[in-house]
Amino acid sequence: MTLPVGFLVELDRHTRIVDDGRALVGGFPTRLIRLTPRAQRLLTGRTLRVRDAASSLLADRLLDLGMAHPVVASLPPPTDPRCTVVVPVRDRPRQLARLLGSVGGNHPVIVVDDASSDPKAVAAVTAEHGATLVALTTNLGPAGARNAGLRLVTTPFVVFADSDIVLAPDTVPTLLRHFADPAVAMAVPRITGLPSPAPTWIERYENARSSLDLGVHPAGVRPGSPVSWASTACVVARVDALADGFDERMRVGEDVDLCWRLIEQGRRLRYEPSAEAAHEHRARLDDWLLRKAVYGTGAQPLAERHPRFIAPAVFAPWSAALLTALLAQRRWSVPVAGAVLVGVTLRIGHKVDGIQHPHQLAVRLTANGAVAALAQASALSNRHWWPLTVVGCVASRRMRRAAAVAALADIALEYRRDRAPLDPVRYGVARRLDDLAYGAGVWLSALRGRSTAALRPRITR
């Protein structure tokens, strides 16, 4: 499959043009690619437009590496943009009516009632909006309900939208443009919080820090990158790419599983933040904590299906050595950590030798790697491994010191980034409760599965 003529990509914000345009550095994982003189001429500033086979090949390569992203506004819609909206629902007639009102009458809609306690209310809303109703007598969960609707779809594209979603008018048309790339199987919008007249403090935190909100920057969805998975609370997909659809054995994490199966098949998934869908976040503390814990329980089933993708952290050998030295908090810790950083900088400098200022680039890459390693270690301490952190704090003063630094630094950095409409104290409390609930779900799933696969970090070159 090749990209069509006119397809426009732009370099990712983290991709650097070095050596007077003769090389690019970026992607996930970070790498350096050298450009031939012909390839250099294909780039116009930080953009590349497909004009022939050579430019198509280069654009395709940059997309695969995560070094560039499509400029969605420049892409044409599909030649056949017909799509069907599939809505899985259990009760929630008020939310269903709101969603169907936002869909409008441009697309056929299939509502799958997943064995509601009051099926008449769901049927009435469905009939009022002219949608097709599929009534299940047994509760199958989100995966089974979506599959029941998918089997009735006859259009080239399907839109899955949960009942607590509200679509903006341009959400689906914008996402459909990504399918100008024949390798794209799925495109997802940014999930934002649905405004409410009097949001609770948890709701305000969730509006700024929702697990479903993947940020403001476009990205390819791929494990090991900033956007490693995507929610199917709202998604547009090629029907012929979905095969059997969702794994109906999974009551949670079924969307992550589908994403990773498509990636393993060589398909692309795109995250497009310029398209938005609003989500009604949980406003009560108990509901919110339960949902976070439920998200965590999907870890072990995903580990069984995708052992290469599930690691809570991925370290290079040198970053693992750096963290070990710093966590030891001995007199030799700083000198050893410094020696590790110097050694890595020299090794990277040797690898990129031949470009201008190789050691300057090596210092920057080493610093980025060290910051990423510290961030992952902090996440392990606060989120996935917090039960071990608690035990360590009881037994060790050094552990207490490290845990306090990790927890407070995380709150300070994320509060500044998220700009949540909350004071720092309540934001910090919500941040730690978020981690505690999710981590508890991960440990519960590990105990049920009698496996530590979802808890083990991975060390890889």
C-alpha positions as CSV (number, residue, x, y, z in Angstrom):
1,M,0.0,0.0,0.0
2,T,1.3,3.4,-0.9
3,L,0.4,6.9,0.0
4,P,-1.6,8.9,-2.6
5,V,-0.2,11.8,-4.5
6,G,-0.9,15.0,-2.6
7,F,-0.6,13.4,0.9
8,L,1.0,15.9,3.2
9,V,3.0,15.0,6.4
10,E,4.7,17.3,8.9
11,L,7.6,16.4,11.2
12,D,6.7,15.6,14.8
13,R,7.5,18.4,17.2
14,H,10.3,16.2,18.8
15,T,11.9,15.4,15.4
16,R,15.0,17.4,14.9
17,I,16.6,18.3,11.5
18,V,20.4,18.1,12.0
19,D,23.6,18.3,10.0
20,D,22.2,21.0,7.7
21,G,19.3,18.9,6.7
22,R,21.2,15.7,6.0
23,A,19.8,13.8,8.9
24,L,16.7,13.5,11.1
25,V,16.6,12.5,14.8
26,G,13.4,11.5,16.5
27,G,10.7,8.8,16.6
28,F,9.9,6.2,19.2
29,P,12.4,4.8,20.0
30,T,14.7,7.7,19.2
31,R,16.8,7.1,16.1
32,L,18.8,8.9,13.5
33,I,18.2,8.5,9.8
34,R,20.4,10.0,7.2
35,L,18.9,11.5,4.1
36,T,20.2,11.2,0.6
37,P,20.5,14.5,-1.4
38,R,17.4,13.5,-3.3
39,A,15.5,12.9,0.0
40,Q,16.6,16.2,1.4
41,R,15.1,18.0,-1.6
42,L,11.7,16.4,-0.9
43,L,11.4,18.2,2.4
44,T,10.1,21.7,2.4
45,G,10.9,23.1,5.8
46,R,9.3,20.5,8.1
47,T,6.7,19.2,5.6
48,L,6.8,16.6,2.9
49,R,4.2,16.3,0.2
50,V,3.9,13.0,-1.7
51,R,4.5,13.7,-5.4
52,D,6.0,10.4,-6.7
53,A,7.2,7.0,-5.5
54,A,10.3,8.3,-3.8
55,S,8.4,10.9,-1.7
56,S,5.7,8.3,-0.9
57,L,8.4,5.9,0.4
58,L,10.0,8.6,2.5
59,A,6.7,9.8,4.0
60,D,5.6,6.2,4.7
61,R,8.9,5.6,6.5
62,L,8.6,8.7,8.6
63,L,5.0,7.7,9.6
64,D,6.2,4.2,10.6
65,L,8.9,5.6,12.8
66,G,6.7,8.2,14.5
67,M,8.8,11.0,13.1
68,A,6.0,12.7,11.2
69,H,2.2,12.9,11.2
70,P,-0.4,13.6,8.4
71,V,-1.6,17.1,8.1
72,V,-5.3,16.2,8.4
73,A,-6.7,19.4,7.1
74,S,-4.9,18.8,3.7
75,L,-6.1,15.3,3.2
76,P,-9.1,14.5,1.0
77,P,-12.1,12.6,2.4
78,P,-12.5,8.9,1.3
79,T,-14.1,8.4,-2.1
80,D,-16.8,6.4,-0.3
81,P,-17.2,8.1,3.1
82,R,-20.4,6.2,4.1
83,C,-20.3,5.1,7.7
84,T,-22.6,3.5,10.3
85,V,-22.7,4.6,13.9
86,V,-22.8,1.7,16.4
87,V,-23.8,2.6,20.0
88,P,-23.5,0.0,22.8
89,V,-25.7,0.9,25.7
90,R,-27.1,-0.5,28.9
91,D,-29.9,1.7,30.4
92,R,-28.8,5.4,30.3
93,P,-31.7,6.6,28.1
94,R,-30.9,10.3,28.9
95,Q,-27.3,10.0,27.7
96,L,-28.4,7.9,24.7
97,A,-30.8,10.6,23.6
98,R,-28.1,13.3,24.0
99,L,-25.7,11.2,21.8
100,L,-28.2,10.4,19.1
101,G,-29.1,14.1,18.9
102,S,-25.5,15.0,18.3
103,V,-25.1,12.3,15.6
104,G,-27.8,13.9,13.5
105,G,-29.4,12.2,10.5
106,N,-26.4,11.9,8.2
107,H,-25.5,8.4,9.1
108,P,-27.4,5.2,9.8
109,V,-27.3,4.3,13.5
110,I,-27.5,0.9,15.2
111,V,-28.2,1.0,19.0
112,V,-27.3,-2.3,20.8
113,D,-29.2,-2.6,24.0
114,D,-26.9,-4.8,26.2
115,A,-29.7,-6.3,28.3
116,S,-30.9,-3.1,30.0
117,S,-33.0,-3.3,33.2
118,D,-35.5,-1.0,31.5
119,P,-35.3,-1.9,27.8
120,K,-38.5,0.0,27.0
121,A,-36.8,3.3,27.8
122,V,-33.9,2.5,25.5
123,A,-36.3,1.4,22.8
124,A,-38.3,4.6,23.0
125,V,-35.3,6.8,22.6
126,T,-34.0,4.7,19.7
127,A,-37.3,4.9,17.9
128,E,-37.6,8.6,18.5
129,H,-34.3,9.2,16.6
130,G,-35.0,6.7,13.8
131,A,-32.2,4.3,14.8
132,T,-32.1,0.6,14.4
133,L,-32.4,-1.3,17.7
134,V,-30.6,-4.6,18.5
135,A,-31.9,-5.9,21.8
136,L,-29.7,-8.4,23.6
137,T,-31.3,-10.7,26.2
138,T,-28.0,-11.5,27.8
139,N,-25.4,-8.9,28.9
140,L,-22.3,-9.4,26.8
141,G,-20.3,-6.3,27.9
142,P,-19.0,-3.6,25.6
143,A,-17.0,-5.9,23.4
144,G,-19.9,-8.2,22.7
145,A,-22.4,-5.4,22.2
146,R,-20.2,-3.6,19.7
147,N,-19.6,-6.9,17.8
148,A,-23.4,-7.4,17.6
149,G,-23.8,-4.0,15.9
150,L,-20.7,-4.5,13.7
151,R,-22.2,-7.6,12.2
152,L,-25.0,-5.5,10.8
153,V,-22.8,-2.8,9.3
154,T,-22.8,-2.7,5.4
155,T,-20.9,0.6,5.0
156,P,-17.1,0.9,4.4
157,F,-16.6,2.6,7.8
158,V,-18.0,2.2,11.3
159,V,-18.2,4.7,14.1
160,F,-18.3,3.3,17.6
161,A,-19.6,5.8,20.1
162,D,-20.4,5.0,23.8
163,S,-23.7,6.4,25.1
164,D,-21.9,8.9,27.4
165,I,-20.2,10.6,24.4
166,V,-21.4,13.7,22.5
167,L,-20.0,14.2,19.0
168,A,-19.1,17.5,17.5
169,P,-20.3,18.1,13.9
170,D,-16.8,17.9,12.4
171,T,-15.5,14.9,14.5
172,V,-16.4,12.1,12.1
173,P,-15.6,14.0,8.8
174,T,-12.2,15.0,10.2
175,L,-11.3,11.5,11.3
176,L,-12.4,10.1,7.9
177,R,-9.7,12.1,6.2
178,H,-7.0,9.9,7.8
179,F,-8.2,7.0,5.7
180,A,-6.5,8.6,2.7
181,D,-3.6,6.5,4.0
182,P,-4.6,3.0,3.0
183,A,-2.6,1.6,5.9
184,V,-4.8,3.3,8.5
185,A,-7.3,1.0,10.1
186,M,-8.6,3.2,12.9
187,A,-8.7,6.9,13.8
188,V,-9.7,8.3,17.2
189,P,-10.5,11.9,18.4
190,R,-9.4,13.6,21.5
191,I,-11.9,12.8,24.4
192,T,-12.6,15.9,26.4
193,G,-14.8,16.5,29.4
194,L,-18.4,17.3,28.9
195,P,-19.1,20.7,30.6
196,S,-21.5,20.6,33.6
197,P,-23.0,23.5,35.5
198,A,-21.4,22.6,38.9
199,P,-18.5,20.2,38.5
200,T,-17.2,18.4,41.5
201,W,-13.5,18.6,42.4
202,I,-13.0,15.1,41.0
203,E,-14.8,16.0,37.8
204,R,-12.5,19.1,37.4
205,Y,-9.5,16.9,37.9
206,E,-10.8,14.3,35.4
207,N,-11.5,17.1,32.9
208,A,-7.8,18.0,33.0
209,R,-6.4,14.5,33.5
210,S,-8.8,12.0,32.1
211,S,-7.4,8.5,31.2
212,L,-9.2,8.9,27.9
213,D,-7.7,12.3,27.0
214,L,-4.5,11.5,25.0
215,G,-3.3,15.1,24.8
216,V,-3.1,18.0,22.4
217,H,-0.6,16.7,19.9
218,P,-1.3,14.3,16.9
219,A,0.3,10.9,17.2
220,G,0.4,7.4,15.8
221,V,-0.9,4.9,18.3
222,R,1.8,2.4,19.1
223,P,3.2,0.7,22.2
224,G,6.3,2.4,23.5
225,S,5.3,5.8,22.3
226,P,3.5,8.6,24.1
227,V,0.1,7.3,22.8
228,S,0.5,3.6,23.3
229,W,-3.3,2.8,23.1
230,A,-6.6,4.4,22.2
231,S,-10.0,4.2,23.7
232,T,-12.9,3.1,21.6
233,A,-15.3,5.3,23.5
234,C,-15.3,7.1,20.1
235,V,-13.5,5.8,17.1
236,V,-13.8,5.5,13.3
237,A,-12.6,2.3,11.7
238,R,-12.5,0.5,8.4
239,V,-15.0,-2.4,8.6
240,D,-12.8,-4.7,6.5
241,A,-9.9,-4.2,8.9
242,L,-11.7,-5.3,12.0
243,A,-12.3,-9.0,11.1
244,D,-13.9,-10.5,14.1
245,G,-13.9,-7.3,16.0
246,F,-13.4,-7.1,19.8
247,D,-12.5,-10.0,22.0
248,E,-15.8,-10.8,23.7
249,R,-14.0,-12.6,26.6
250,M,-12.7,-9.3,27.8
251,R,-15.0,-7.0,29.9
252,V,-12.3,-4.4,30.2
253,G,-9.2,-3.6,28.1
254,E,-11.0,-4.9,25.0
255,D,-10.2,-1.6,23.2
256,V,-6.5,-1.8,24.0
257,D,-6.5,-5.4,22.8
258,L,-8.1,-4.5,19.5
259,C,-5.6,-1.6,19.0
260,W,-2.6,-3.9,19.6
261,R,-3.9,-6.7,17.4
262,L,-4.3,-4.2,14.5
263,I,-0.8,-2.9,15.1
264,E,0.6,-6.5,15.1
265,Q,-1.0,-6.9,11.7
266,G,0.9,-4.0,10.4
267,R,-2.0,-1.5,10.3
268,R,-1.7,2.1,11.4
269,L,-3.9,3.8,14.1
270,R,-4.1,7.6,14.2
271,Y,-4.8,9.9,17.1
272,E,-6.2,13.2,15.9
273,P,-6.7,15.9,18.6
274,S,-8.2,18.4,16.2
275,A,-11.3,16.2,16.2
276,E,-13.0,16.1,19.6
277,A,-15.7,14.2,21.3
278,A,-17.0,15.1,24.8
279,H,-17.3,12.5,27.5
280,E,-19.5,12.6,30.6
281,H,-16.8,11.9,33.3
282,R,-17.7,10.4,36.6
283,A,-18.4,13.1,39.2
284,R,-18.7,11.0,42.4
285,L,-15.5,9.9,44.2
286,D,-16.6,6.3,44.7
287,D,-17.7,5.8,41.1
288,W,-14.5,7.4,39.9
289,L,-12.2,5.3,42.1
290,L,-14.1,2.1,41.1
291,R,-13.7,2.9,37.4
292,K,-9.9,3.6,37.8
293,A,-9.5,0.2,39.5
294,V,-11.5,-1.5,36.8
295,Y,-9.2,-0.1,34.2
296,G,-6.3,-1.6,36.1
297,T,-7.8,-5.1,36.1
298,G,-7.4,-5.2,32.3
299,A,-3.6,-5.5,32.8
300,Q,-3.2,-9.2,33.2
301,P,-5.6,-10.3,30.4
302,L,-3.6,-7.9,28.1
303,A,-0.3,-9.4,29.4
304,E,-1.5,-12.8,28.4
305,R,-2.4,-11.7,24.9
306,H,0.4,-9.1,24.2
307,P,3.4,-9.8,26.5
308,R,5.7,-7.6,24.4
309,F,3.5,-4.5,24.8
310,I,2.3,-4.6,28.4
311,A,5.4,-3.7,30.4
312,P,4.7,-0.8,32.8
313,A,8.1,0.6,32.0
314,V,10.9,0.0,29.5
315,F,14.5,0.7,30.4
316,A,17.7,0.5,28.5
317,P,20.5,-1.3,30.4
318,W,22.3,2.0,31.0
319,S,19.1,3.8,32.4
320,A,18.5,0.8,34.7
321,A,22.1,1.2,36.0
322,L,21.6,4.9,36.4
323,L,18.4,4.4,38.5
324,T,20.0,1.7,40.6
325,A,22.8,4.1,41.5
326,L,20.6,7.0,42.3
327,L,18.1,4.9,44.4
328,A,21.0,3.5,46.4
329,Q,21.6,7.0,47.9
330,R,25.2,6.2,48.8
331,R,28.3,8.3,48.6
332,W,29.2,6.6,45.4
333,S,25.8,7.1,43.8
334,V,26.4,10.5,42.2
335,P,29.8,9.6,40.8
336,V,28.6,6.3,39.4
337,A,25.5,7.9,37.9
338,G,27.8,10.6,36.3
339,A,30.1,7.9,34.9
340,V,27.1,6.1,33.4
341,L,25.9,9.3,31.7
342,V,29.4,10.1,30.4
343,G,29.8,6.6,29.0
344,V,26.4,6.7,27.3
345,T,27.1,10.1,25.9
346,L,30.4,9.0,24.4
347,R,28.8,5.9,22.9
348,I,26.0,7.8,21.3
349,G,28.5,10.4,20.0
350,H,30.4,7.6,18.4
351,K,27.3,6.2,16.8
352,V,26.3,9.6,15.3
353,D,29.9,10.4,14.3
354,G,29.9,11.9,10.8
355,I,27.3,14.6,11.4
356,Q,28.0,18.1,12.6
357,H,28.4,18.5,16.4
358,P,27.9,14.8,17.3
359,H,28.7,15.2,20.9
360,Q,26.3,18.1,21.3
361,L,23.5,15.9,19.9
362,A,24.7,13.0,22.1
363,V,24.4,15.1,25.3
364,R,20.9,16.1,24.4
365,L,19.8,12.5,23.6
366,T,21.4,11.3,26.8
367,A,19.7,14.0,28.9
368,N,16.3,13.1,27.3
369,G,16.8,9.4,28.0
370,A,17.7,10.1,31.6
371,V,14.7,12.3,32.2
372,A,12.5,9.6,30.6
373,A,14.0,6.9,32.8
374,L,13.4,9.0,36.0
375,A,9.8,9.7,34.9
376,Q,9.1,6.0,34.4
377,A,10.7,5.1,37.7
378,S,8.5,7.7,39.4
379,A,5.4,6.2,37.7
380,L,6.4,2.7,38.9
381,S,6.8,3.9,42.5
382,N,3.6,5.9,42.6
383,R,1.3,3.8,40.4
384,H,2.1,0.2,39.4
385,W,4.3,-0.7,42.4
386,W,2.8,1.4,45.1
387,P,2.2,-1.6,47.4
388,L,5.9,-2.4,47.2
389,T,6.7,1.3,47.8
390,V,4.6,1.2,51.0
391,V,6.4,-1.9,52.3
392,G,9.8,-0.3,51.4
393,C,8.9,2.9,53.2
394,V,8.1,1.0,56.4
395,A,11.5,-0.7,56.3
396,S,13.8,2.0,54.8
397,R,14.5,5.7,55.4
398,R,16.1,5.9,52.0
399,M,13.0,4.4,50.4
400,R,10.8,7.0,52.2
401,R,13.0,9.8,50.9
402,A,12.9,8.5,47.3
403,A,9.1,7.9,47.5
404,A,8.4,11.4,48.8
405,V,10.6,13.0,46.1
406,A,8.9,11.0,43.4
407,A,5.4,11.7,44.6
408,L,5.9,15.4,45.2
409,A,7.9,16.0,42.0
410,D,5.2,14.2,40.0
411,I,2.4,16.4,41.4
412,A,4.4,19.6,40.8
413,L,5.3,18.8,37.2
414,E,1.9,17.4,36.2
415,Y,0.0,20.2,37.9
416,R,1.9,22.8,35.9
417,R,1.4,20.9,32.7
418,D,-2.3,20.1,33.2
419,R,-3.3,23.5,34.3
420,A,-6.2,21.9,36.2
421,P,-8.9,24.2,37.6
422,L,-8.1,22.9,41.1
423,D,-5.8,24.1,43.9
424,P,-2.6,22.1,44.2
425,V,-3.6,20.3,47.3
426,R,-6.8,18.8,45.9
427,Y,-5.0,18.1,42.6
428,G,-2.3,16.3,44.4
429,V,-4.8,14.2,46.4
430,A,-6.7,13.3,43.2
431,R,-3.5,12.4,41.5
432,R,-2.4,10.0,44.2
433,L,-5.9,8.5,44.5
434,D,-5.9,8.0,40.7
435,D,-2.6,6.0,41.0
436,L,-3.6,4.0,44.0
437,A,-6.9,2.9,42.5
438,Y,-5.4,1.9,39.1
439,G,-2.4,0.2,40.8
440,A,-4.8,-1.8,43.0
441,G,-6.6,-3.0,39.9
442,V,-3.3,-4.1,38.3
443,W,-2.3,-6.1,41.4
444,L,-5.8,-7.6,41.7
445,S,-5.6,-8.8,38.1
446,A,-2.1,-10.1,38.7
447,L,-3.3,-12.1,41.7
448,R,-6.2,-13.5,39.8
449,G,-4.0,-14.5,36.9
450,R,-1.2,-15.8,39.2
451,S,1.3,-13.9,37.1
452,T,3.6,-10.9,37.5
453,A,3.8,-10.2,33.8
454,A,1.8,-7.0,34.0
455,L,4.0,-5.7,36.8
456,R,7.5,-6.5,35.4
457,P,9.4,-3.7,33.6
458,R,11.3,-4.6,30.5
459,I,15.0,-4.0,29.9
460,T,15.8,-3.8,26.2
461,R,18.5,-2.3,24.0
